Every structure is written in C-alpha cells, then in structure tokens.
Amino acid sequence: MKPALTPDELEAALRQIGAERYHNRHPFHRALHDGRLSRGQVQAWALNRYYYQARIPVKDAYLLARLPTPKLRREWRRRIVDHDGDSPGTGGIARWLKLTDGVGLDRARVESTAEILPTTRFAVDAYVHFVQERSLLEAIASSLTELFSPTIISERVSGMLANYPWVTQETLAYFTPRLTQAPRDSDFALAYVRDHAITPEQQQAAQDALRFKCDVLWSMLDALDYAYVSPGRIPSGAFLPSA
C-alpha cells in the first residue's frame, strides 16, 4: 500500500476521477444537450431519471440515521428537504415532475416508475444499498459527484433551451436551485472526506466510492443510449416513445 496522501493530494485524486469518469463525457449526454435527440428520447431520459431523483432522499435518510452528532445530522438533513420539500409541491422531486410534465409525460405514468429501464432500477437501487451498507466515509464520498454537477447543469440548461423549442425555462426549473445546493453539499462532503480519510486504506475506499457513483450515473446513460438511440432495443415493458 502506498503512503497516505495529504488532504490536498487526496482532493486532487478525487477531482481527477471526476474529470475522467463523470457522465458529462457520455455520448448520450452530448446528444441530449446538442439537440440530437427526438422528443421521445428526451422523454425516456426524463422518465428514467425521475427514479434516481425520487430515491435520493431515501439514500440520504439512510445516511442521516448513521451520523453521530446533531451538527452532522442538521447538515445532511438539508439534502432531504431540498429533494422532498417542506410542503406539498415543493422540493426537487416536485420540480422534476414539472420537467416531465413539460416534456409531455403523464405524471401518474412517471410516478409509477413501471416503465423505467431495468438497468435504471438496478443502478439506482445499487447506489441506495451502497450508502446503506458501506462505511460512513464511503457513503459520504460517493456523493462527491456533486463536485462536478454545476458544469453539467449549465450545459444541460443552455443546450436544451437552445435546441428544443418545446422546452422552456420553467420546464428546467429543477436545475436552478441545484447550482447553489450542489456546491454547498459537496463542500461539506469534501471537507468530511479530507478530515476522515487518513490512512491509505481509507483514502482508497473514498476514491473507490466516487468511482462507483460515477459508474452508476454512466450505466444509466449507457442503458438509455442502448434502448433509445443505438441499436434501439427497448426491453419489454419499458417506456415506448410515440415520437
């Protein structure tokens, strides 16, 4: 085992993982933001991504229950409120449903999650189980994809507004709060990892956790690309675009 990294070296290693493996590099992401997808393909992305959005506060609730101090729990609790809201119709999940409304999907159809791809369900559930079962350090480190999300959000909003005339600023309202929430959350998680990943083994575990989360996001786009772009093999029971 190599000697332990300094906190700055560890942070650099984590950022390098994002530079190499974050899903902004995926061909489906590029096609989505460059305007090369049909309306039905965009709908498939929004419908499948809803399952990820809906399970994030479940993941965070598992992590919250394991935090040892009120200070840490208060910090992490904000994530659940961000997604679930503090009253009906508020929060990230509600805003994502406005996005699926805006791209022409029936809300009950989206919320049922009955037509999501098998890989979407498997990948998202694997992430929830990872956070539930692995060490607290690994669970927190897996959230560090948020370090890289402001870039992808900016690309997503500008690209979709420019290339899809049926997408409006209101449709994409989910993303505006994330431009401040994600950096706040990632700053906290990064500080925690820098402080608690001390040994080489812990540092390797933190890096592996971030790689795992990158793989979760990448595999979701792989499945969308395979089913709805090329070769276009949609599994039985999955969403069938009408356009």
C-alpha positions, -999 to 999 in steps of 0.1 A, spaced: 0 0 0 13 34 -9 19 61 18 -11 82 28 -18 112 7 -20 147 21 -56 161 22 -47 182 -9 -34 152 -27 -65 132 -19 -87 160 -31 -67 162 -64 -71 125 -68 -109 127 -63 -112 156 -87 -92 136 -113 -117 108 -110 -145 132 -119 -125 146 -148 -121 111 -162 -154 94 -153 -182 119 -148 -211 114 -171 -208 147 -188 -184 128 -211 -211 102 -221 -223 103 -258 -260 103 -247 -253 134 -226 -237 151 -255 -266 141 -278 -291 154 -253 -275 188 -249 -266 192 -286 -302 188 -297 -297 155 -315 -325 136 -296 -361 133 -305 -388 143 -282 -395 107 -273 -358 101 -265 -358 132 -242 -390 118 -225 -372 85 -219 -343 103 -202 -367 124 -180 -388 94 -171 -358 72 -161 -340 100 -143 -371 105 -122 -364 72 -104 -329 85 -94 -343 118 -82 -370 101 -62 -346 77 -45 -320 103 -35 -338 114 -3 -342 77 6 -305 73 3 -299 104 23 -322 92 51 -302 60 54 -270 81 57 -286 106 81 -295 79 105 -259 69 108 -244 103 115 -232 105 151 -238 142 161 -266 167 158 -244 190 139 -237 165 112 -273 154 111 -285 190 107 -261 194 78 -272 163 60 -309 168 67 -309 198 44 -304 174 15 -336 156 22 -356 189 25 -340 200 -8 -355 170 -26 -387 163 -7 -395 199 1 -411 211 33 -447 212 20 -466 196 -10 -454 208 -44 -420 220 -32 -386 205 -35 -365 188 -62 -388 159 -68 -418 182 -74 -396 203 -97 -386 172 -116 -422 163 -121 -427 197 -136 -399 188 -160 -416 156 -170 -449 175 -174 -431 200 -196 -417 173 -220 -452 158 -224 -453 129 -200 -483 119 -179 -474 125 -142 -490 93 -129 -471 73 -155 -438 89 -143 -445 84 -106 -454 48 -111 -418 40 -123 -433 10 -140 -417 18 -174 -382 26 -163 -354 5 -178 -342 -25 -158 -307 -10 -157 -320 22 -142 -337 4 -114 -307 -18 -108 -282 10 -108 -302 34 -86 -311 6 -61 -274 -4 -60 -265 31 -50 -291 32 -22 -278 -2 -9 -242 10 -12 -249 40 11 -269 18 35 -243 -9 38 -208 6 34 -189 27 58 -200 62 66 -169 75 49 -176 56 17 -213 67 18 -203 104 21 -175 100 -5 -200 86 -30 -219 119 -30 -189 138 -43 -201 136 -79 -218 169 -68 -184 185 -71 -188 183 -109 -226 188 -113 -226 226 -118 -208 222 -151 -232 196 -164 -262 216 -152 -251 247 -171 -245 226 -202 -279 209 -198 -299 241 -193 -283 261 -221 -282 232 -246 -318 221 -240 -332 257 -242 -312 263 -274 -321 231 -292 -356 220 -281 -383 246 -288 -408 227 -267 -385 231 -236 -389 263 -216 -371 278 -186 -400 268 -164 -396 232 -176 -360 232 -164 -367 250 -131 -353 219 -112 -318 229 -121 -317 265 -108 -315 257 -71 -291 229 -77 -265 255 -89 -262 266 -52 -273 234 -34 -248 211 -51 -217 232 -43 -228 237 -7 -234 200 -3 -201 190 -20 -181 214 1 -194 197 32 -188 162 19 -153 170 6 -143 186 39 -156 154 57 -136 131 34 -104 153 37 -107 151 75 -116 114 79 -98 96 51 -65 94 69 -50 60 62 -41 47 27 -69 22 31 -95 49 39 -83 71 11 -85 42 -14 -120 34 -2 -131 70 -7 -118 71 -42 -134 37 -50 -167 50 -37 -166 80 -60 -157 57 -89 -187 36 -80 -210 65 -81 -196 77 -114 -203 42 -127 -239 43 -115 -246 75 -135 -227 63 -165 -245 30 -166 -279 48 -166 -269 67 -197 -255 35 -213 -289 19 -208 -307 49 -223 -284 50 -253 -287 13 -260 -325 13 -257 -334 45 -273 -305 55 -296 -284 26 -309 -292 -2 -315 -326 9 -301 -335 -23 -283 -362 -13 -258 -368 -40 -232 -403 -55 -228 -424 -33 -205 -402 -2 -208 -413 32 -220 -422 33 -257 -418 68 -272 -445 79 -296 -422 103 -314 
